[in-house]
Amino acid sequence: MPTPKFNKFKQYFNRSKPSIQEIVREPTAGGIVYRRNKDGEIEVLLIQDAKDRWTIPKGHIEEGETAQQTARREIGEEAGLKNVDVLGWLGKIHFRYRRVDKLVLMTTQIYLVKALGDTDAIKKEEWMKDIRWFKFHDALDEIEYEDIGKLMLLAMKKIRQEKL
């Protein structure tokens, strides 16, 4: 005779998820935003999402918008940085996740973006836990997504090689 504990355990594993009914593609764009601090060191802007994960500003590409325009708009909306220079495309990353009965395939175009003007005047959107400038290596330690981390390394190489 199974114990109540075992039944609870079994119930946990027998939960069935609704089967996937639809595959949805979501094109997004964002930027690895950097600045030089007063000592000339590179700092990277990261936002902390509602699930406590540190990531870069990014969002959905709206109809009639290029990926680069989206990256610029999202950085303005998510960080309050309107004065930015998009220096070039770094690459794209792919995410897959489940949303109830949908499989979402997200492709994010990532750009290298230099923050200009008053870069301390960052402000987070309400849904964010935090927004902060990190020294490059600290940002690399904090970033939750390996693919974004790889593009951050590429960004740093580009900044150094091209003296940006």
Sequence and secondary structure as in RCSB ss.txt:
>XXXX:A:sequence
MPTPKFNKFKQYFNRSKPSIQEIVREPTAGGIVYRRNKDGEIEVLLIQDAKDRWTIPKGHIEEGETAQQTARREI
GEEAGLKNVDVLGWLGKIHFRYRRVDKLVLMTTQIYLVKALGDTDAIKKEEWMKDIRWFKFHDALDEIEYEDIGK
LMLLAMKKIRQEKL
>XXXX:A:secstr
   HHHHHHHHHHH       EEEEEEEEEEEEEEE TTS EEEEEEE TTS EE  EEE  TT  HHHHHHHHH
HHHH    EEEEEEEEEEEEEEEETTEEEEEEEEEEEEEE S TT     TT SEEEEEEHHHHHHHBS HHHHH
HHHHHHHHHHHTT 
